[in-house]
């Protein structure tokens, strides 16, 4: 015999699960306390990925995402609907990452890397893959923050150039030039990998 649920249990969550992002944001603005949680659930993984690739540090990424979500929660009423909600959220995350980078630059510190876990299965492939990943991450980290943010959105996350421009609040041409300059720098930094 199935356990019975109280009347109305789950009805709101299933309705929220099928609602558009715009409808969820509007519901949040109108006082639905679950609507913003559903938006976060839908987009948290991509927001985290953008923050992590931009900051290159899990703690900084977590701080940036937290700041961004608090800002989005508080300022949802200012969303004008000129872009998709997901673009708006990504812009807030990228801006939080850039703000964090500026604050960190004002008071620099050295982050210590955690020990890598040992994975013995197929060591040559795993080592080569890990070395490549480290090389790419380090090369990305040497890019200026504006180029890195553009590369992460366009090349890593797969955003169209127009959406990346909107997310970063710059013209499309600026994104194209930042990506071109960033790719050129990456090609120089990673050129030694072509010989493998």
Secondary structure, DSSP 8 states (H G I E B T S, - for coil): ------TTTTHHHHHHHHS-HHHHHHHHHTT-TTHHHHHHHHHHHHHHHHHHHHHS-HHHHHHHHHHHHHHHHHTGGG--SSS-HHHHHHHHHHHHHHHHHHHHHHT-------------TTHHHHHHHHHHHHHHHHHHHHS-HHHHHHHIIIIIS---HHHHHHHHTS-HHHHHHHHHHHHHHHHHHHGGGGG-
